[in-house]
Amino acid sequence: MNRTFFLIFSFILFLISSCQDPQEGGKESGELESSQTVRLCPDNSRYLEYQGKPVILITSAEHYGAVVNLNFDYKLYLSTLGKEGFNYTRIFTGTYIEPVDNIFRIQNNTLAPLPGRYLAPWIRENGIYDLERFNPDYFTRLKDFIKEAEKQKVVVEVTLFTSIYVEDSWKLCPFNSINNSNHVGDIPFQRVNTLYNGELKQYQEQYIRKVVSELNDFDNIFFEIQNEPWSDNGSLAAYVNQEDDIDFSRPWQKKVELANGVAYEWQEWVVRVIRDEESKLPKNHLIAQNISNFQYDVKQLPYGVSIINFHYALPGAVRMNLDLGGLVGLDETGFMPHEDHLFINQAWRFILSGGGMYNNLDYSFVSAYEAGDWPIPESNPGWGGPGFRKKLSFLVETMKQVPFHEMEFSDAILESVSPGIRQYGLQKSGEIYLVFIEQFDGAALVPKVPSSGYIVTWINVETGEKLTDSLTLGNGISLNSPFAGSEVAILIKKSAQIQLNP
């Protein structure tokens, strides 16, 4: 192993494993939130609780510009999510926008407002931002967005910062010295989200404290520190997807990259600022940290963090971290071919592995099409639309039928003679089982359950069709699928009404 890489990687692992500090401010992550505020579920910290009830967050949502883009009708957007049964959205808070001519081949990008339609958190006069003066219109819109989300029972992930990626985006940023009157930010964009950003740090702190204090009254939020921190300051941790050049055709889709030590140090500082500000306020909110693409074994929750987020996550992201003590989320999808089943299967895999949050990045939500019915062009690096969301809603409906917070992951609920079958399942042993099956060829399945009577429901994940029967299972009794196709789900519930055959 390269010595330089080994030292960097060891330092990252040290930061992750050592940055929890229970004595800091006398607070433990997730302990002091009210029962109405989004918090870790007291019965199972892999899930959230909201308004006193366990909840899984599942959505297909817009590209994070709903607040900062004045052309976007967020009320119609949020009502669409609510009507379609989704309960989660993610927003960027104004420290970053993208150029209209785009950097990721995204057409009609909500995060790329047209000239004059970017609502920034700071006052702008004569084309220059004053980082000492916050824009009241921005905070009015931000709070109204979250209030409207609350009406729809939608939880909002409030992402404070993001990697900047390219110079064309940096040129638009209020933190860039060419755009502010405070003479800060005359640095490469890779140093913005580090402690080596000069006097910019004090304005970042003012901004964090302002957003945190303005939003403290809300129950339906949690904060995310930074989107994709490895993009500005990263290190290679592993290789993945090596055998799949169809769904994962790009070079970066073959790698797991982590934020480096400089980036982790700054992220911990952000957490400490949030925690310090909320120590003076009535409510405490959860904090999420974006770890990597695909999967990574985190070992221990970073200081003050209750949610670890992955992008384009594989089931391993959850399975590696089942005992972490916090929620594992997939809060961004994309960059696969435009085929419903790829994203639908991804959602079922992740949630049925024990994940607590899934967000499909849905490019059908754009300005003038806030009901999510814009035809997505082939160039856009993600998928969505009304038909897709209908299919995703079948997962939402299914999860409402099970006590997921009382269940544990298992990949061995069913036995099959078919060698290629893949299964992802949650179980409360002896009582209830939910399994998603991929590459299913119709072979008989033997549930590994105690002998008893059960209600068995087969679910077609593409159409939502369900077929239910009352059966005696156990002792090698097999099931045969009523559906053709390669992906199905099975819900097995013990029934007190069905007696075992003598």
C-alpha positions, 0 to 999 in steps of 0.5 A, a space after each residue: 500500500 502506498 505510504 502516503 495513502 496509508 497515513 491519510 486513510 489512517 488519519 481519517 479512521 482515527 477521526 471517525 473513531 475518536 471524534 465522539 465526545 459525550 462530555 462536550 456541552 453535556 449532550 449526547 446526540 439524539 437524546 434531548 429532542 422532544 417527542 414531536 421533533 424528528 429524532 432517533 426512534 427510542 426503540 431502534 436507533 436505525 430508524 427515526 421517530 416523528 410526532 411520536 411515531 416510528 417513521 421511514 423516510 421515502 421520497 422521489 424529490 427535486 434537485 435541492 433548489 426549491 428554496 433558492 430558486 424563485 421560479 419554483 412553486 414549492 407549495 405545489 411541489 410539496 402538495 404533490 409529494 404529500 398527495 403521492 404518499 411521500 414524506 421527505 425532501 432535501 434542500 440546499 440552503 443558499 451557499 451554492 448554486 450551479 450555472 444555468 449551462 450546467 455542470 452535470 448535463 442537467 436540463 432545467 436544473 432547479 439548483 441553477 436559477 435563471 439570472 436574477 432568480 437566485 434568492 441568497 441568504 445575504 443582501 445583494 446590492 450592485 451585484 455584491 453580497 454583504 455577508 454581514 447582512 442577512 436577507 430577510 426575504 430568504 429566511 421568510 421563504 425558507 421558513 415558509 417552505 418548511 411550514 408547508 412541508 410540515 402541513 404535508 407531513 414532509 420531513 426536510 433535510 436541511 443541507 448547510 454546505 456542499 462541495 463546489 466541484 468546479 470554477 464555474 460554480 465558485 464564480 457564482 458563490 457569495 463566499 467568493 471574494 469577487 462576489 462579496 464586499 467583505 474581502 473574504 474568499 480569495 482562495 481556491 474553492 477546495 479550501 472553502 469547506 476547510 479550516 484553512 479558509 482564512 476569515 471566511 470561517 467567521 462568516 460561515 459560523 454566522 451563517 450556521 448560527 443564523 439558519 439553526 436559530 431561525 429554524 429551531 421552532 420546527 419539528 420536521 427538520 434535521 441538518 446535514 453538514 455538507 453534500 459530497 465532501 469527498 468531491 473537493 477533498 477526497 481520498 480513495 478508500 475502496 473499489 466497487 462495481 467492478 463487474 458491472 459496466 452497464 449500470 455503473 459505466 463511469 470511472 467514479 462509479 467504480 470507487 469509494 471515496 471519503 472526505 480526507 482529514 482536512 475535510 473531516 476536521 472542518 465538518 466536526 467544527 460545523 457540528 460543534 457550532 450547531 450544537 453550541 447554538 442549539 444549547 441556547 435554544 429550546 429544541 435540538 435537531 439531528 445532524 447527518 454526515 454524508 460519508 461516501 458513494 456506495 458503501 463504507 464501514 464507518 465503525 463509529 458515529 462521528 461526534 454529534 452525528 446521528 445519521 450517516 448518508 450515502 449516495 447511490 448506495 449499495 445494500 452494503 452501506 446498511 449491512 456494514 453499519 447495522 450496529 452503528 447506533 444511528 440511521 443509515 440513509 440513501 439521500 441521493 440516487 442517479 447516474 443509472 440508465 433511465 429504467 424504472 426497475 433499476 431505481 425501484 429495486 435499489 429502493 427495495 434493496 436498501 430499505 429491506 436491508 435495514 435502511 431508514 431513508 431513501 431519496 430518488 433524485 427526481 428530475 421531473 420536478 422543475 420550474 413550471 412543472 412542480 407537479 413532477 410531470 416534466 418529461 425527463 430528457 435522456 441527458 439528465 443523470 437520473 430518473 423519476 416522473 409520475 409513473 416511477 413515483 407510483 411504483 415507489 409508492 408500493 414500497 411506502 404502502 408496504 412498509 406501513 404494514 409492518 412494525 419495521 422498528 421491531 424487526 431485524 435484517 436477515 438474508 436467509 428467511 427463504 430457502 430456494 433451489 435456485 442458486 441465483 436468487 438474492 433476498 433482502 428481508 426484515 423479520 420479527 422472528 415467529 411473527 412477521 417477515 418481509 422479503 424482497 427477492 431479485 433474480 427470482 425464476 419462479 422456483 419454490 421457496 421454503 420459508 424458514 419460520 416456526 410451524 404455524 398458520 400464516 397470512 402470506 401476501 405476494 406483492 408485485 413491486 412493479 404493478 402493486 398487485 397483491 395476492 393473499 392466502 392463508 397457509 400453514 408453514 414450517 417443516 419444509 412447506 414451500 411457496 410458489 409465486 403467482 407472479 411471473 417476473 424476477 422481482 417480487 416481495 413476500 409479506 408473511 404474518 403469523 395468524 392466530 386464526 389458522 390452526 396447525 394441521 394435526 
